[in-house]
Amino acid sequence: MRWSKKRVSILTAILLIGCLLLLSAADSSRQFTIYTLQTSYSIEVVERQGQPYISLMELLEPLGVDNLRSSGNNWTLQLDKVEARFTEGKDTAKIRGKTVDLSGGVLVENKRVLVPLNASFAILSSLLHKTIDFHLAGRRIFIDNAGTRFTTELKKTDRSALVLNFSQAVNPSIHQEGNRSRLVFKREPLISDLINQPFDDKVIRSLSFSEDNGVAALTITGDAPLSVALGSDGKTIQVQAVQSAAPTSASVPAQAPGAQPSPEPLVTSPPAQSTELPVQTQGHTGPAYFVMIDPSHGGNDKGAFLSDQLDEKELTLAVARKLKAELQERGIAARLLRDTDTNLSLEQRAELTNAQHPGMYVAIHAGVFGQEVRVYAPALTSSPSAGERLAGERLVAEPSSTGSAQFLPWELAQAASLGRSKTIARAVAGELQKKDVQTVSLTTPLRPLNNIIAPAIAVELSADRPNAQDLLNPRIQSLVAAAVASGLAQARAQIEAHK
């Protein structure tokens, strides 16, 4: 069969249109969700210049910005008399007269201003001067302590029931996947410090929390099919094994005694998975204790060139993930500041960490000078007087025991935590040495340690260039991660014993 040039051209055009439609569908499936005390909304995430971007007006219009004025390459907006100026192509903005790092250039497409997703934290915190909690990997951001929390209660009877109590009414979609019930919260700002909670029960085995692509999910796993019932006030969900006499069809679950039927039928399509750690759990008077792990570098910033097969940014993320798992095994919650190949500036790392109030901060580095693990404690290079502190242009808020905040100079944010940081560094170095790991302890004004209000250290793996391949060895990575986790656990116990 001979094909004419015209028919080939038509087929080529159809294929190109199909590809564009597929790419458009892929982009539209990625979302970023913003939660406030009054509302929640999701916006589209698109890929530009190798990183996620969002529309500036879609981010800010629901918060009260109704106009974005242009003058040449400059775009200006106002929110409650606060002015922000963005310039096409520039990777900074002017908000309240101060320079704000955007981690990528401002783009303009068909008069639509796009900014990096990573910049949303800096933009919102500068404009609003409110608490901003950014879950980067889950693509969720919480403004002014917006959040719905929950507690769990396992009632052991002949037919055990897991009762979930929520601080606000919820209405999740419910997905049955064999012996798992998955509750997906598309609009609710559900947060938790819980990753996985096992239960000592014959039927209900565990509950886990995850967040991804702008939504949160709870997964309850059992040894038999489970039914899920939403209480009449929306604040209670009860999970039980399906009664033997009840229908087992995924579309008609058995209801818990006394509960109202769920407003949504069970479906079978599972949502996307997530690896990001949630934030708080109900019952805490303040932020729950967790360790913030910061894998250095990322994105365009590859860090040190370790070998033909390995850049520093890749190694730090691998070790950080192992450290997170080791801490969780010891009952200590942990979160990764980045769990993807994302570029964050030093200031962004400190801002994101301080906004989430961790119990400890650990930066992971790697290098090619030496043949040991180096543990860094922060060192302050100056100690200005009270008058000089008040004159400082940039301040960071540190919560006090009374619930109010005291403001510290940016470069001295670590001052109140310096002693605890050194305690942690000593404990980590000691545990590494117990594992026969050659260890060097140092104090240094290494950024962003001095800008962190929590106890903070840095851990650097190193190997001379001829031995850099050793750093690829998962056994070595796991050995270091386990020792660091043991040191952090030991230091936490020491610090809490002296409170």
Beta strands, then each sheet from edge to edge (+ up, - down):
strand 1: 31-35
strand 2: 40-44
strand 3: 46-48
strand 4: 51-55
strand 5: 68-71
strand 6: 74-79
strand 7: 82-87
strand 8: 92-95
strand 9: 98-101
strand 10: 107-109
strand 11: 112-116
strand 12: 132-135
strand 13: 140-143
strand 14: 150-155
strand 15: 161-166
strand 16: 173-177
strand 17: 180-185
strand 18: 196-198
strand 19: 204-212
strand 20: 215-222
strand 21: 226-230
strand 22: 236-241
strand 23: 291-295
strand 24: 305-307
strand 25: 310-311
strand 26: 334-336
strand 27: 360-367
strand 28: 373-378
strand 29: 395-399
strand 30: 405-409
strand 31: 439-444
strand 32: 456-462
sheet 1: 2+ 1- 13- 12+
sheet 2: 3+ 4- 11+ 10-
sheet 3: 5+ 6- 7+ 8- 9+
sheet 4: 14+ 15- 22+ 21-
sheet 5: 16+ 17- 20+ 19- 18+
sheet 6: 26+ 23+ 27+ 32+ 28- 31-
sheet 7: 24+ 25-
sheet 8: 29+ 30-
end
